[in-house]
Amino acid sequence: MTQKIVIAGSGFAGLWAAISAARAVSLAGKENDVDIVVVSPAPSVTIRPRLYEAVLENMDPDISTLLEAVGVRYAAGWVETIDVDRKQIVYRARAGARTTLPYDRLVLAAGSSVFLPKVPELDRHAFNVDSLAAAQALDAHLKSLPARPPSAARNTVVVAGAGLTGLETATEMPPRLRALLGGEARVVLVDTAAEVGMGIGPHAAPAIREALAEVGVDTRAGVRVDAIDADGVTLSDGERIPTHTLIWTAGMRASPLTEQVPGERDPQGRVVGDAYLRAPSARGIFLTGDTVKAATDDQGNYNVMSCQHAMSLGRVAGHNAAAELVGLPLHPYSQPKYVTCLDLGAWGALYTEGWERLVRFTRQEGKKIKQEINTVWIYPPKPDRDAVFAIANPDYVIVP
């Protein structure tokens, strides 16, 4: 009887889970005994780390031929229900029909999304760069600004949240706005931290402050956006900033599907997994990418919501899901090396190493590394089965 591995999601983690599972099945010589199925809305990987950029070409590369090359089936649809007891999922196709799909092992790789708090009118007026459709909507909005009468609100962009995405979005924005508006541009970065940039760490903060000042981004620290309307935002200290463009980057939450998996959760909604990325309270379910909180080392560090961790988590979860079915040894997740490469617009980029984020490269040296990451490392490989399997092992090292 054929056993089935279902992978919910085709992002960075889901793709590599599928490839790694296929590799394990192949190693065991069980290709005819295990069926691997990826379920997601489209057979593509959204390059979410780049959606802050002005040019949005090739941000959702197709993975159909890659999945086919490694022997993985694809089913188009949105996973709606996980039945832990019956070991089955229900997904909805684009036409609306619902399909029940049983599994022997489920890999939950459904990702995360931007978190919108209960700020009045936020869902109506704010933009984000969380999905390709959202980034395209922001781009269309920005390109419509020159048709509006000149005003402070038209010429001002407010970015809420000074994490990695917020910093990259804010530093990208000044030249983008100036090109559209003929030199009139103001960008304001708002963050709840006492000092903008400190969320990245004390070693990186001076370079971040230097970059923000150099590219022309104003900052507001120790405050939050309390209200928004069509013509501006009001901060928690009472300041009113006229703007037609608020970009929200303040916080992420794991896919709501994690709520259907019993177990302990962290504040981001991620299920706490065991060393093999299994859901401890749900038989047959593995967690990966932004749906899981897992120890990266024995020093008390845990994965963050990033493609860097998602790709390794995917390899491990996919391998282990297959290994349990075909009799291979399970592989514990470990990713002790951690780096951060932060694009800071015309200033360049900041490359750090370690959880303390010690600065190694800045400006154009850092930019070269960032461009290599953004255009090569995180993109799906070519559909060459042997070449892909060679880099799909669960202990493959992604970062230098």
Backbone hydrogen bonds in HBPLUS format (Angstrom, degrees):
<---DONOR---> <-ACCEPTOR-->    atom                        ^
c    i                          cat <-CA-CA->   ^        H-A-AA   ^      H-
h    n   atom  resd res      DA  || num        DHA   H-A  angle D-A-AA Bond
n    s   type  num  typ     dist DA aas  dist angle  dist       angle   num
A0003-GLN N   A0033-ASP O   2.85 MM  30  6.23 166.0  1.87 158.7 155.2     1
A0035-ASP N   A0003-GLN O   2.73 MM  32  6.10 166.0  1.75 164.0 167.6     2
A0104-ASP N   A0004-LYS O   2.82 MM 100  5.29 168.6  1.83 147.4 150.3     3
A0105-ARG N   A0004-LYS O   3.20 MM 101  6.65 153.0  2.27 154.3 156.8     4
A0005-ILE N   A0035-ASP O   2.82 MM  30  6.19 162.7  1.84 160.4 165.4     5
A0037-VAL N   A0005-ILE O   2.88 MM  32  6.27 162.9  1.91 167.2 172.9     6
A0006-VAL N   A0105-ARG O   2.94 MM  99  6.41 158.9  1.99 162.1 166.8     7
A0107-VAL N   A0006-VAL O   2.82 MM 101  6.25 161.3  1.86 160.0 165.3     8
A0007-ILE N   A0037-VAL O   2.80 MM  30  6.12 161.6  1.83 164.5 168.0     9
A0039-VAL N   A0007-ILE O   2.89 MM  32  6.17 165.1  1.92 161.4 163.3    10
A0008-ALA N   A0107-VAL O   2.93 MM  99  6.22 156.9  1.98 159.8 167.1    11
A0109-ALA N   A0008-ALA O   2.84 MM 101  5.34 142.7  1.98 137.7 148.2    12
A0009-GLY N   A0039-VAL O   2.86 MM  30  5.86 146.3  1.97 146.5 156.9    13
A0015-LEU N   A0011-GLY O   2.87 MM   4  5.83 170.3  1.88 156.9 159.4    14
A0016-TRP N   A0012-PHE O   3.33 MM   4  6.42 169.3  2.34 142.1 145.2    15
A0017-ALA N   A0013-ALA O   2.84 MM   4  5.95 142.1  1.99 146.7 158.2    16
A0018-ALA N   A0014-GLY O   3.02 MM   4  6.20 156.1  2.08 146.2 151.6    17
A0019-ILE N   A0015-LEU O   3.04 MM   4  6.39 161.1  2.08 150.4 155.3    18
A0020-SER N   A0016-TRP O   2.92 MM   4  5.85 163.2  1.95 139.9 145.4    19
A0021-ALA N   A0017-ALA O   2.88 MM   4  5.94 155.8  1.94 144.9 151.8    20
A0022-ALA N   A0018-ALA O   2.98 MM   4  6.15 159.5  2.02 145.8 151.6    21
A0023-ARG N   A0019-ILE O   2.90 MM   4  6.17 151.3  1.99 147.0 155.4    22
A0024-ALA N   A0020-SER O   3.00 MM   4  6.26 160.1  2.04 147.7 152.2    23
A0025-VAL N   A0021-ALA O   2.98 MM   4  6.23 163.0  2.01 153.1 157.6    24
A0026-SER N   A0022-ALA O   2.95 MM   4  6.11 154.4  2.02 144.3 151.6    25
A0027-LEU N   A0023-ARG O   2.84 MM   4  6.13 156.4  1.89 152.7 159.2    26
A0028-ALA N   A0024-ALA O   3.10 MM   4  6.34 147.0  2.21 144.5 152.7    27
A0030-LYS N   A0025-VAL O   2.99 MM   5  5.34 171.2  2.00 157.8 155.7    28
A0029-GLY N   A0026-SER O   2.94 MM   3  4.90 151.4  2.02 100.9 110.2    29
A0033-ASP N   A0030-LYS O   2.88 MM   3  5.12 156.4  1.93 112.4 120.4    30
A0073-ARG N   A0036-ILE O   2.92 MM  37  6.16 158.6  1.96 169.4 162.2    31
A0038-VAL N   A0073-ARG O   2.92 MM  35  6.29 160.9  1.96 149.3 153.2    32
A0075-ALA N   A0038-VAL O   2.82 MM  37  6.10 159.1  1.86 168.4 168.0    33
A0040-SER N   A0075-ALA O   3.29 MM  35  6.80 149.1  2.40 156.6 165.6    34
A0077-GLY N   A0040-SER O   2.91 MM  37  5.24 162.2  1.94 113.3 119.1    35
A0044-SER N   A0042-ALA O   2.81 MM   2  5.51 136.6  2.00 106.5  93.1    36
A0063-ILE N   A0043-PRO O   2.89 MM  20  5.61 166.6  1.90 135.9 138.2    37
A0045-VAL N   A0061-PRO O   3.11 MM  16  5.78 151.0  2.20 152.1 158.7    38
A0048-ARG N   A0046-THR O   2.86 MM   2  5.42 135.3  2.06 103.8  90.2    39
A0047-ILE N   A0059-MET O   2.77 MM  12  5.06 167.4  1.78 145.5 148.9    40
A0050-ARG N   A0047-ILE O   2.99 MM   3  5.88 165.4  2.01 127.6 132.4    41
A0051-LEU N   A0048-ARG O   3.15 MM   3  5.32 173.8  2.16 117.9 119.9    42
A0053-GLU N   A0050-ARG O   3.01 MM   3  5.77 168.7  2.02 125.8 129.4    43
A0067-LEU N   A0063-ILE O   2.92 MM   4  6.14 167.5  1.94 161.3 163.1    44
A0068-GLU N   A0064-SER O   3.00 MM   4  6.21 161.3  2.04 149.5 155.3    45
A0069-ALA N   A0065-THR O   2.89 MM   4  5.97 149.0  1.99 138.2 146.6    46
A0070-VAL N   A0066-LEU O   3.23 MM   4  6.55 143.0  2.37 145.8 153.9    47
A0072-VAL N   A0067-LEU O   2.84 MM   5  5.00 170.7  1.85 150.9 147.9    48
A0071-GLY N   A0068-GLU O   3.15 MM   3  5.07 158.4  2.20 100.9 107.3    49
A0078-TRP N   A0092-ARG O   2.84 MM  14  5.14 155.8  1.90 140.6 143.1    50
A0092-ARG N   A0078-TRP O   2.84 MM  14  5.14 158.6  1.88 139.1 141.1    51
A0080-GLU N   A0090-VAL O   2.82 MM  10  5.78 168.9  1.84 158.3 162.2    52
A0081-THR N   A0090-VAL O   3.24 MM   9  5.04 164.0  2.26 140.1 142.8    53
A0090-VAL N   A0081-THR O   2.95 MM   9  5.04 148.0  2.06 137.4 141.6    54
A0083-ASP N   A0088-GLN O   2.81 MM   5  5.31 168.4  1.82 175.0 176.9    55
A0087-LYS N   A0083-ASP O   2.83 MM   4  5.62 119.6  2.20 142.5 157.9    56
A0088-GLN N   A0083-ASP O   3.26 MM   5  5.31 154.1  2.33 134.5 142.2    57
A0103-TYR N   A0087-LYS O   2.95 MM  16  5.67 160.3  1.99 146.1 142.2    58
A0089-ILE N   A0101-LEU O   2.89 MM  12  5.28 162.4  1.92 141.7 144.9    59
A0101-LEU N   A0089-ILE O   2.80 MM  12  5.28 166.1  1.82 154.3 158.6    60
A0091-TYR N   A0099-THR O   2.93 MM   8  5.44 158.0  1.98 153.3 157.0    61
A0099-THR N   A0091-TYR O   2.84 MM   8  5.44 162.6  1.87 158.3 163.7    62
A0093-ALA N   A0097-ALA O   2.86 MM   4  5.47 167.4  1.87 166.0 165.2    63
A0096-GLY N   A0093-ALA O   2.88 MM   3  5.23 155.6  1.94 111.1 119.3    64
A0106-LEU N   A0284-GLY O   2.88 MM 178  6.27 161.5  1.92 161.0 166.5    65
A0286-PHE N   A0106-LEU O   2.70 MM 180  6.03 168.4  1.71 168.5 172.5    66
A0108-LEU N   A0286-PHE O   2.81 MM 178  6.18 168.3  1.82 159.8 157.5    67
A0288-THR N   A0108-LEU O   3.13 MM 180  6.15 146.0  2.26 164.1 154.2    68
A0255-SER N   A0111-GLY O   2.89 MM 144  5.62 145.3  2.01 152.0 140.9    69
A0113-SER N   A0253-ARG O   2.90 MM 140  5.61 153.9  1.97 155.0 162.3    70
A0253-ARG N   A0113-SER O   2.90 MM 140  5.61 156.7  1.96 159.6 167.0    71
A0115-PHE N   A0251-GLY O   2.93 MM 136  5.37 169.0  1.94 129.7 130.0    72
A0119-VAL N   A0117-PRO O   2.83 MM   2  5.68 135.4  2.03 106.9  93.1    73
A0122-LEU N   A0119-VAL O   3.02 MM   3  5.45 163.9  2.05 140.2 139.3    74
A0124-ARG N   A0121-GLU O   3.13 MM   3  5.19 134.2  2.35  97.5 110.4    75
A0125-HIS N   A0121-GLU O   3.01 MM   4  6.15 155.9  2.07 158.8 163.9    76
A0126-ALA N   A0122-LEU O   2.97 MM   4  5.41 158.9  2.01 150.3 152.6    77
A0127-PHE N   A0246-LEU O   2.77 MM 119  6.02 169.9  1.78 165.2 168.8    78
A0248-TRP N   A0127-PHE O   2.72 MM 121  6.05 165.3  1.74 165.8 160.9    79
A0135-ALA N   A0131-SER O   2.92 MM   4  6.19 158.7  1.97 151.1 156.9    80
A0136-GLN N   A0132-LEU O   2.88 MM   4  6.07 153.9  1.95 149.8 157.0    81
A0137-ALA N   A0133-ALA O   2.94 MM   4  6.15 147.5  2.04 141.1 150.1    82
A0138-LEU N   A0134-ALA O   2.97 MM   4  6.26 154.8  2.03 147.5 153.9    83
A0139-ASP N   A0135-ALA O   2.95 MM   4  6.16 158.5  2.00 144.3 150.3    84
A0140-ALA N   A0136-GLN O   2.93 MM   4  6.16 160.6  1.97 147.7 152.4    85
A0141-HIS N   A0137-ALA O   2.97 MM   4  6.17 154.4  2.04 143.8 151.2    86
A0142-LEU N   A0138-LEU O   2.87 MM   4  6.15 165.1  1.89 157.3 160.7    87
A0143-LYS N   A0139-ASP O   2.99 MM   4  6.21 158.7  2.04 149.3 155.1    88
A0144-SER N   A0140-ALA O   3.10 MM   4  6.26 120.9  2.46 134.2 148.5    89
A0144-SER N   A0141-HIS O   2.99 MM   3  5.09 141.6  2.14  99.7 111.6    90
A0145-LEU N   A0142-LEU O   3.17 MM   3  5.38 153.1  2.24 104.2 112.1    91
A0147-ALA N   A0144-SER O   3.17 MM   3  5.78 147.9  2.28 115.3 123.9    92
A0148-ARG N   A0145-LEU O   2.88 MM   3  5.41 163.2  1.91 122.1 127.9    93
A0155-ASN N   A0151-SER O   3.14 MM   4  6.29 155.5  2.20 147.3 153.5    94
A0156-THR N   A0153-ALA O   3.44 MM   3  5.35 166.5  2.46 102.2 106.0    95
A0244-HIS N   A0153-ALA O   2.94 MM  91  5.29 129.8  2.19 135.4 120.6    96
A0186-ARG N   A0155-ASN O   2.84 MM  31  6.08 134.4  2.04 163.8 163.2    97
A0157-VAL N   A0186-ARG O   2.84 MM  29  6.30 157.9  1.89 159.7 166.5    98
A0188-VAL N   A0157-VAL O   2.88 MM  31  6.33 159.2  1.93 159.4 166.1    99
A0158-VAL N   A0245-THR O   2.90 MM  87  6.28 168.5  1.91 165.6 169.3   100
A0247-ILE N   A0158-VAL O   2.78 MM  89  6.22 163.8  1.81 163.0 168.7   101
A0159-VAL N   A0188-VAL O   2.80 MM  29  6.18 164.2  1.83 161.3 166.2   102
A0190-VAL N   A0159-VAL O   2.84 MM  31  6.14 169.4  1.85 168.0 170.6   103
A0160-ALA N   A0247-ILE O   2.90 MM  87  6.21 163.3  1.93 158.0 163.1   104
A0249-THR N   A0160-ALA O   2.85 MM  89  5.76 159.4  1.89 160.0 165.2   105
A0161-GLY N   A0190-VAL O   2.76 MM  29  5.87 173.9  1.76 170.7 172.9   106
A0167-LEU N   A0163-GLY O   2.93 MM   4  6.04 163.6  1.95 156.9 160.8   107
A0168-GLU N   A0164-LEU O   3.01 MM   4  6.18 163.6  2.03 150.9 155.6   108
A0169-THR N   A0165-THR O   2.87 MM   4  5.97 158.0  1.92 149.2 155.8   109
A0170-ALA N   A0166-GLY O   2.90 MM   4  5.96 164.7  1.92 147.3 151.9   110
A0171-THR N   A0167-LEU O   3.03 MM   4  6.11 167.2  2.05 149.3 152.6   111
A0172-GLU N   A0168-GLU O   3.17 MM   4  6.11 135.1  2.38 134.8 145.2   112
A0173-MET N   A0170-ALA O   3.22 MM   3  5.28 138.3  2.40  97.6 108.7   113
A0177-LEU N   A0173-MET O   2.85 MM   4  6.00 158.3  1.90 166.1 171.4   114
A0178-ARG N   A0174-PRO O   2.93 MM   4  6.13 165.5  1.95 155.4 159.8   115
A0179-ALA N   A0175-PRO O   3.01 MM   4  6.05 156.1  2.07 142.0 147.6   116
A0180-LEU N   A0176-ARG O   3.34 MM   4  6.53 143.8  2.48 134.4 143.1   117
A0180-LEU N   A0177-LEU O   3.05 MM   3  5.15 122.9  2.39  96.7 111.5   118
A0181-LEU N   A0177-LEU O   2.81 MM   4  5.96 157.1  1.86 158.6 165.5   119
A0182-GLY N   A0178-ARG O   2.91 MM   4  5.35 117.0  2.31 143.1 146.9   120
A0183-GLY N   A0178-ARG O   3.09 MM   5  4.28 149.7  2.18 117.1 123.9   121
A0218-ASP N   A0187-VAL O   2.86 MM  31  6.10 155.9  1.92 171.4 163.2   122
A0189-LEU N   A0218-ASP O   2.79 MM  29  6.13 164.8  1.81 151.4 154.3   123
A0220-ARG N   A0189-LEU O   2.82 MM  31  6.15 146.7  1.93 162.9 160.7   124
A0191-ASP N   A0220-ARG O   2.96 MM  29  6.38 157.1  2.01 170.0 172.6   125
A0222-GLY N   A0191-ASP O   2.92 MM  31  6.16 111.6  2.40 136.5 153.4   126
A0223-VAL N   A0191-ASP O   3.23 MM  32  6.02 154.3  2.30 137.6 133.4   127
A0222-GLY N   A0193-ALA O   2.67 MM  29  4.99 132.2  1.89 142.2 141.6   128
A0198-MET N   A0195-GLU O   3.16 MM   3  5.77 167.8  2.18 137.0 139.9   129
A0200-ILE N   A0197-GLY O   3.12 MM   3  5.71 157.7  2.17 113.3 119.6   130
A0201-GLY N   A0198-MET O   2.95 MM   3  4.92 145.2  2.07  98.3 109.3   131
A0205-ALA N   A0201-GLY O   3.00 MM   4  6.03 145.8  2.12 152.8 163.4   132
A0208-ILE N   A0204-ALA O   3.12 MM   4  6.35 156.9  2.18 153.7 160.6   133
A0209-ARG N   A0205-ALA O   2.89 MM   4  6.13 163.0  1.92 159.9 163.5   134
A0210-GLU N   A0206-PRO O   2.98 MM   4  6.17 157.3  2.03 145.5 152.1   135
A0211-ALA N   A0207-ALA O   2.90 MM   4  6.11 158.9  1.95 147.6 153.0   136
A0212-LEU N   A0208-ILE O   2.93 MM   4  6.16 165.9  1.95 155.7 158.8   137
A0213-ALA N   A0209-ARG O   3.06 MM   4  6.22 164.1  2.08 149.6 153.6   138
A0214-GLU N   A0210-GLU O   2.97 MM   4  6.10 156.9  2.02 147.3 154.3   139
A0215-VAL N   A0211-ALA O   2.94 MM   4  6.11 161.5  1.98 157.7 160.9   140
A0216-GLY N   A0212-LEU O   3.09 MM   4  6.02 126.1  2.39 135.6 148.1   141
A0217-VAL N   A0212-LEU O   2.87 MM   5  5.10 171.2  1.88 152.8 153.3   142
A0236-SER N   A0224-ARG O   2.82 MM  12  5.40 136.6  2.01 153.0 163.0   143
A0226-ASP N   A0234-THR O   2.80 MM   8  5.71 157.1  1.86 154.6 162.6   144
A0227-ALA N   A0234-THR O   3.26 MM   7  5.13 148.9  2.36 142.2 143.1   145
A0234-THR N   A0227-ALA O   2.90 MM   7  5.13 162.1  1.93 140.6 142.9   146
A0229-ASP N   A0232-GLY O   2.94 MM   3  5.58 158.6  1.99 166.6 171.9   147
A0232-GLY N   A0229-ASP O   3.45 MM   3  5.58 164.8  2.48 106.5 110.3   148
A0243-THR N   A0231-ASP O   3.04 MM  12  5.39 151.5  2.13 105.3 113.8   149
A0233-VAL N   A0241-ILE O   3.01 MM   8  5.42 156.4  2.06 146.7 150.7   150
A0241-ILE N   A0233-VAL O   2.89 MM   8  5.42 165.0  1.91 160.2 165.1   151
A0235-LEU N   A0239-GLU O   2.81 MM   4  5.27 168.4  1.83 159.3 162.5   152
A0238-GLY N   A0235-LEU O   2.95 MM   3  5.34 159.9  1.99 117.1 120.6   153
A0251-GLY N   A0249-THR O   3.13 MM   2  6.13 125.5  2.44 109.7  94.6   154
A0254-ALA N   A0268-GLN O   2.78 MM  14  6.03 169.6  1.79 176.6 178.4   155
A0258-THR N   A0255-SER O   3.01 MM   3  5.93 166.1  2.03 127.3 130.5   156
A0259-GLU N   A0256-PRO O   2.96 MM   3  5.57 152.5  2.03 115.6 123.3   157
A0260-GLN N   A0257-LEU O   3.00 MM   3  5.51 158.8  2.04 113.2 119.9   158
A0261-VAL N   A0258-THR O   3.08 MM   3  5.30 164.4  2.11 110.3 114.4   159
A0272-VAL N   A0264-GLU O   2.85 MM   8  5.61 164.8  1.87 151.6 153.8   160
A0266-ASP N   A0270-ARG O   2.95 MM   4  5.48 145.6  2.07 144.5 155.4   161
A0269-GLY N   A0266-ASP O   2.88 MM   3  5.37 162.0  1.91 124.3 127.2   162
A0271-VAL N   A0291-THR O   2.94 MM  20  6.24 154.2  2.01 153.2 145.7   163
A0293-LYS N   A0271-VAL O   2.92 MM  22  5.95 151.8  2.00 138.2 138.5   164
A0273-GLY N   A0293-LYS O   3.11 MM  20  6.04 158.1  2.16 146.3 152.6   165
A0274-ASP N   A0278-ARG O   3.08 MM   4  5.49 153.7  2.15 144.4 152.6   166
A0277-LEU N   A0274-ASP O   2.98 MM   3  5.08 165.3  2.00 114.7 117.0   167
A0333-TYR N   A0275-ALA O   2.80 MM  58  5.83 166.9  1.82 178.1 173.7   168
A0287-LEU N   A0277-LEU O   2.79 MM  10  5.54 161.6  1.83 161.9 168.2   169
A0279-ALA N   A0285-ILE O   2.87 MM   6  5.65 163.8  1.90 156.7 153.7   170
A0282-ALA N   A0279-ALA O   3.13 MM   3  5.37 173.0  2.13 120.9 121.3   171
A0285-ILE N   A0282-ALA O   3.31 MM   3  5.89 158.2  2.37 140.3 137.0   172
A0291-THR N   A0288-THR O   3.31 MM   3  5.71 162.5  2.34 128.9 129.2   173
A0303-ASN N   A0294-ALA O   3.08 MM   9  5.95 154.4  2.15 161.7 168.5   174
A0296-THR N   A0301-ASN O   2.89 MM   5  5.73 159.3  1.93 132.2 139.2   175
A0335-GLN N   A0296-THR O   2.80 MM  39  4.78 160.0  1.84 129.2 136.3   176
A0306-SER N   A0304-VAL O   2.88 MM   2  5.71 111.2  2.37 116.4  99.3   177
A0310-ALA N   A0306-SER O   2.92 MM   4  6.08 161.1  1.95 148.7 155.0   178
A0311-MET N   A0307-CYS O   3.03 MM   4  5.91 166.3  2.05 149.3 149.5   179
A0313-LEU N   A0309-HIS O   2.84 MM   4  5.97 169.4  1.85 162.6 166.3   180
A0314-GLY N   A0310-ALA O   2.79 MM   4  5.87 153.1  1.86 146.4 153.7   181
A0315-ARG N   A0311-MET O   3.22 MM   4  6.41 158.0  2.27 137.6 142.6   182
A0316-VAL N   A0312-SER O   3.08 MM   4  6.38 161.6  2.11 154.5 158.8   183
A0317-ALA N   A0313-LEU O   2.88 MM   4  6.04 173.5  1.89 157.4 159.5   184
A0318-GLY N   A0314-GLY O   2.94 MM   4  5.90 167.7  1.95 152.5 156.5   185
A0319-HIS N   A0315-ARG O   3.06 MM   4  6.07 159.9  2.10 139.7 145.9   186
A0320-ASN N   A0316-VAL O   2.94 MM   4  6.09 170.1  1.95 154.3 157.2   187
A0321-ALA N   A0317-ALA O   2.93 MM   4  6.03 156.3  1.99 148.0 154.5   188
A0322-ALA N   A0318-GLY O   3.18 MM   4  6.36 160.4  2.22 147.3 151.7   189
A0323-ALA N   A0319-HIS O   2.70 MM   4  5.85 157.7  1.75 152.2 160.3   190
A0324-GLU N   A0320-ASN O   3.07 MM   4  6.12 157.1  2.12 146.5 149.0   191
A0325-LEU N   A0322-ALA O   2.92 MM   3  5.28 133.5  2.14 106.7 119.8   192
A0326-VAL N   A0322-ALA O   2.98 MM   4  6.24 147.2  2.09 155.0 165.5   193
A0327-GLY N   A0323-ALA O   2.94 MM   4  5.54 125.5  2.25 146.8 150.9   194
A0328-LEU N   A0323-ALA O   3.19 MM   5  4.55 138.8  2.37 121.9 128.6   195
A0354-GLY N   A0338-TYR O   2.68 MM  16  5.08 146.3  1.79 173.5 169.0   196
A0340-THR N   A0352-THR O   3.04 MM  12  5.12 157.5  2.10 129.4 133.5   197
A0352-THR N   A0340-THR O   2.75 MM  12  5.12 162.5  1.78 153.6 159.7   198
A0342-LEU N   A0350-LEU O   2.78 MM   8  5.02 162.3  1.81 149.0 151.1   199
A0350-LEU N   A0342-LEU O   2.80 MM   8  5.02 157.3  1.86 140.9 147.5   200
A0344-LEU N   A0348-GLY O   2.81 MM   4  5.43 156.8  1.86 153.4 156.1   201
A0348-GLY N   A0345-GLY O   3.10 MM   3  5.72 142.2  2.24 114.9 123.1   202
A0349-ALA N   A0363-ARG O   3.06 MM  14  5.01 153.9  2.13 116.9 120.2   203
A0351-TYR N   A0361-PHE O   2.84 MM  10  5.01 173.3  1.85 154.5 153.3   204
A0360-ARG N   A0351-TYR O   2.85 MM   9  5.73 173.6  1.85 160.3 161.6   205
A0361-PHE N   A0351-TYR O   3.24 MM  10  5.01 166.0  2.26 135.6 138.6   206
A0353-GLU N   A0358-LEU O   2.93 MM   5  5.33 149.8  2.02 140.0 147.4   207
A0358-LEU N   A0353-GLU O   3.00 MM   5  5.33 153.4  2.07 154.4 146.2   208
A0357-ARG N   A0354-GLY O   2.90 MM   3  5.06 153.9  1.97 104.7 113.1   209
A0366-GLY N   A0362-THR O   3.25 MM   4  4.67 164.8  2.27 103.9 106.4   210
A0367-LYS N   A0363-ARG O   2.87 MM   4  6.10 147.2  1.98 145.7 156.6   211
A0368-LYS N   A0364-GLN O   3.04 MM   4  6.20 151.6  2.12 143.9 148.2   212
A0370-LYS N   A0366-GLY O   2.95 MM   4  6.23 160.6  1.98 151.2 157.2   213
A0371-GLN N   A0367-LYS O   2.87 MM   4  6.08 160.0  1.91 152.8 157.5   214
A0372-GLU N   A0368-LYS O   3.11 MM   4  6.30 150.3  2.20 139.8 147.5   215
A0373-ILE N   A0369-ILE O   2.92 MM   4  6.23 159.2  1.96 153.2 159.0   216
A0374-ASN N   A0370-LYS O   2.82 MM   4  6.00 169.8  1.83 155.5 158.3   217
A0375-THR N   A0371-GLN O   2.94 MM   4  5.86 146.7  2.06 141.8 149.2   218
A0376-VAL N   A0372-GLU O   2.97 MM   4  5.47 139.8  2.14 138.6 145.4   219
A0377-TRP N   A0372-GLU O   3.23 MM   5  6.59 157.5  2.28 146.3 152.1   220
A0378-ILE N   A0373-ILE O   3.28 MM   5  6.17 158.6  2.32 164.4 160.9   221
A0379-TYR N   A0376-VAL O   3.25 MM   3  5.63 153.4  2.32 111.2 119.0   222
A0384-ASP N   A0382-LYS O   2.71 MM   2  5.66 140.3  1.86 110.1  97.3   223
A0388-VAL N   A0384-ASP O   2.85 MM   4  5.94 160.2  1.89 164.7 171.2   224
A0389-PHE N   A0385-ARG O   2.92 MM   4  6.06 165.8  1.94 153.5 157.6   225
A0390-ALA N   A0386-ASP O   3.08 MM   4  6.20 140.8  2.23 139.5 149.4   226
A0391-ILE N   A0388-VAL O   3.07 MM   3  5.54 153.4  2.14 110.9 118.6   227
A0392-ALA N   A0389-PHE O   3.23 MM   3  4.91 170.4  2.24 103.5 104.6   228
A0396-TYR N   A0393-ASN O   3.06 MM   3  5.49 158.9  2.11 125.0 124.2   229
